[in-house]
Amino acid sequence: MDVTNQVNPTLREVINTPSFAIGLSAQGNYAYVADSDSGLQIIDISNPDGPIIIAEFRTPGLVSDVAVVGSYAYVADLSAGLFILNISNPANPTLAGYYNTPGNTHAVKISRPYAYIADTYSLQIINISIPSNPVYAGSYDSLQNASCLWIKGNFAYVGDGYLGVKQINIGNPEFPTMEGSFDTPDHVNGIGVSTGGYIVVADGSSLISLKSTVGGPGNCFYQPGDANGDHITSGIDVVYMIRYLKGGPNPPPSTCECGSNGIVYVAADANGSCLFNGLDVSYLVNYFKGRSGPPRGCPDCPPG
């Protein structure tokens, strides 16, 4: 689709996959398609008028979803679990790691260093910091039909079939907790969260927009100064902040709703102004040089 004019998208080209395309992740010049019983299909989209399939990776069961971050594709196989593929050469994907979940692996989202999996009866949280050795980190086990999800800041929004949307606090991945829920009229088939904090839900034949009131003071988990979300405040965070402020694609992962300030990149707000800008970069640099105090959170949503 050509979305240059977002109010009037137009069809650019069609490419048929071998089976049923039910999930998609794109990065650079490549699209990675979850193609049911035909596994993961990798498509070169550098020429939008002539996309071509350049590789595939078959898993034992049905591929239901895929998430791509950096050099890895995280592939959800409905009955066989999570497959981690090295895609540094997209034309030759190779198996890097594997984790078998207890239920059916419907959907996967990545917020490093964790993979979050909608696994029928639970939200599974897997530490993927070592791709060749993914390990269990935590789970929320009181779901009935978890089949889709979205990660935003310290929350996982999980589509639980006919039971609506569940908002799960993942600020402490080892002990996720339910924070809120909304019972939609039909079956939740897809979910996303807008930059304005609205939860957008594909619910049967309807599109529903929700606004959560959860996430204010006491429910916001982050480490001030940890802009890249790796749980360590270091010079790498300074580089991450500069790249994003210069137009880079990856915003700081930790966000919270901070009262009248709206949604704030709380971990990147190093100087506690409830804003994220170049002053936070200067503050963090001065901290490392011993010229300022440690990074501090927004007073309207201090770290929980």
N, C-alpha and C positions, 0 to 999 in steps of 0.2 A: 504494500500500500504506500502511496505517496501522500504524506501528511504535511507537506509544505504549507498548505492551507488547511488548518485543523478543523475548520467548520465545514470543509468540503473535501474529505479524503477521496482519493481515486485509486482504482486498481492499477497496479504497475505490471505485475507478472504473477504467474501461478506456476508452482512446481509440485508435481505429485510425488508423495512418498510411498514406499511399498505397502504400508499398512494404514493405521489410523493415527493421525497426528493429534495428540491430546495434550502436549505440553511443549513449551518453547523457552529458550534462553538465548540471547544474542550478545556477542562480544566482538568488537572490531569488525572484520570482514566475514564473520562466520555466524551462522545460525545453528543452534543445537536443538534438535527436535526429538522429543519423547514420542516414539512411533509404535507404541503398543508392542505387538509380538515381533516387530522388526527392529527392536532395540533402539539405540541412539543413532540417529541419522545426522551427519555433519554436512552442512551446505555452505558452499562458497557464495556469498552474496555481494562480493566486491563489484560485480556488474549487476545492478538491480534488474536489468532487462534480460539477463541470462544466468540466473542462479543454477548451480550444478551441485549434485551430491558428490562429495569427494571421499567420504569414508563412512563406515558404520561400526558400531560395537554392539554385539548381541549379548544379552543377559539371559539367564535361564527362564525367566517368566515374562511378564508384560511390563514394559517400561511406562510408568504413569506420569513422571515429572522429571525435570532436570534443572539444575541451577549451576551457572558457570561463574567462577570467580578466579581471576588470574590464570594460572596454568592448569587448573583442575576443573573437571566437570563432575558434579555430584548427581548421580543418577538413581532415581527411586524405582526399584523393581517391586511391583505390587506384592509378590509372594516371596521374594528372595532377599529383600533388604536394600541397603545402601551400597552402591558401587562408586568408588572414587577413581576417576580416570585422569591420567596425565595427558593433557591436550597441548603440551608445548609444541608438538607438531600435529596440527589438526588433521592432517591426512593420515596419521598413524596413531590413533589413541591407544593407550596401553593401561592396563589395570594397575593402579597404585595401592589401593586399599579396599577393604570391604567390612561392613558391619551388618549383622543379621538382627533386625528388630523383632520384638515379640509379636507384633500384629501384621497388618497389611500396610505396606509403605506407600501411602497414597501421594504424598507431596513433601517437598523438601525446600527449605530456605536456608541461606547461609548468612550468619553474622559472626565473623571470625572472633574467637577461634572455635565457634560452635556451629554444628548443623542442627536445625530444628525440623523434626519430622512429624507430620500428621499421620498417625499410625493406628487408625481405627478407634481403639479404646483409650488411647493415650497420646500425649505430646512427648516425644522422645527427644532428649537433648544429648548430642554426641560431641565430644571434644575431638576436633579434627586438626589440632595444631601439628600433629605428626600424621600426614596423610596415609602413610603405610601402616599406621597403628591407631585407628580411631577407637576411642574408648567411651563408655557410658559416663555421662556427667550427672544426669538427673532426669526426672520425668514427672508429668502431671497425669494421673491415672484415672480421673473421673470423667471420661468422655464416652460417648456411645457410637459415634460414626464420624470421627475426625477425618476429613478428606481434603481439606485445603487450609492454607494458613498464610499469614503475612507477618513479618517482623518489623516493628517500628520502635526504635529506642529500647526501653526496658520492658516492652510488652509484646506478647505473641497474640495475634488475633486469629482464632481457630474457627473454621466453619465446621459445625457439629451436626451435619445432616439436617433433619427436621427439628432439631433442638436449638437452632439458631447460631449466634456468634458468642464465643467465649473469649473474654479478655483475661489473659494469664500473665502475671507479673514474673518476668524472667531476670529481674535484676540480680538475683542470686540463682544462677543456673542449677545449682545442686538442690535447691528447694523452691521450685516454682509454685506459685499460689494463685488461686482464682481471685480476680479483683472485680469482675463484673460480667454480665451476660445480657443478651437481648434475644428474645424468642421471635424469630422472623416468621412470616405467614407460611412459607413454603420450605423447600429444600435448598440449603446453601450450597452452591456449586462453585463459587469463586469469591475471592475477597482481596481487597487492596486498601491502602491507606494513603490519602492525598497529602501533599505538603502542608495543607491547612489543618491536618489532623482529623479529617473526616474519614470514616470507615465506609468504604463503598462495597456493597454486597450484591452479587448475582444470585438472586433467590427465586428459583423456578423461572417464571416468565417475567419477573420484575427486577428492576435495579433499585436498591435501597441505599440511602445515605444516612449514616448514623454519626453521632457526635458523642464521644466518651467524656465523662466528667471526672474520670479516675486518672491520677497521675500527677497530682499536685504535691504539696509538702508532705514529707514522710513516706511517699510512695515512689520516690525517684532515686534510683540506685545508679551511681556513677562515681568515677574517681576524677576529681578536678585535675585538669591538665592532660588527661589520657585521651587525647583527641582521636587517636586511631583505634581505640577500643581493645588494646591488647593487654590491659590491666597493669601497665607499667607507664609511668610518666618519665619520658626521656627526650633526648634530642630528636629522636625519630618523629615524635609528635609535632615538633616545630616544623620539620620538613613536610609532614602531612598537612598541617594547617596552611602553610604557604602555597602548596600545590592546589588545594581546594580554592583558596582565595584568589588564585590566579586563573581560575576557570577549570580546574580539574574536575573529573566526573564523580569523585567519591566524597560525599559529605561526611563529617564526623558522625559516627553511628549512634551516639547517646543523645537522645532528645527527651525533653520533658515539657509538659505544659506548666508554665510558671506564672499563674495568675494573669494580671493585665499585660504581662510581657508576651503572652502567647507561647508558641512553641520555640524553645531555646535549645541550641546545641550546647547543652550544659557542661559536658566534659571539656569542650574547647573554650569555654568561657573562663579562661584562666584568671582573669582579674576580678571576677565576681560582679560584673556590670550588668549581667542578664542579657548581654549581647555577645555575638562572636564577630570580631573584626581584627584588623591589624594590630590594635592595641594589645590584644591577647597574645599575639606572637611576641611582641616586645616584652610583655610582662614575663612570659615563660623564659625567654632568653636571659632576661635580667635575673630571674630566679636561679638559673643554672650558673650564672656568673657571681652569685652571692649578693646581688644588689637589691633584691626584693624578697618579700616573704613567699611562702609556698602558695601554689595555686589554690583558689578558694571558689566555692560554688556560689551560684546565684542565691541571694538570701530569700527569694520568694519560693525556691524549690531546693532547699539544701539536700545534699546526698543522704539517702536513707541508710 
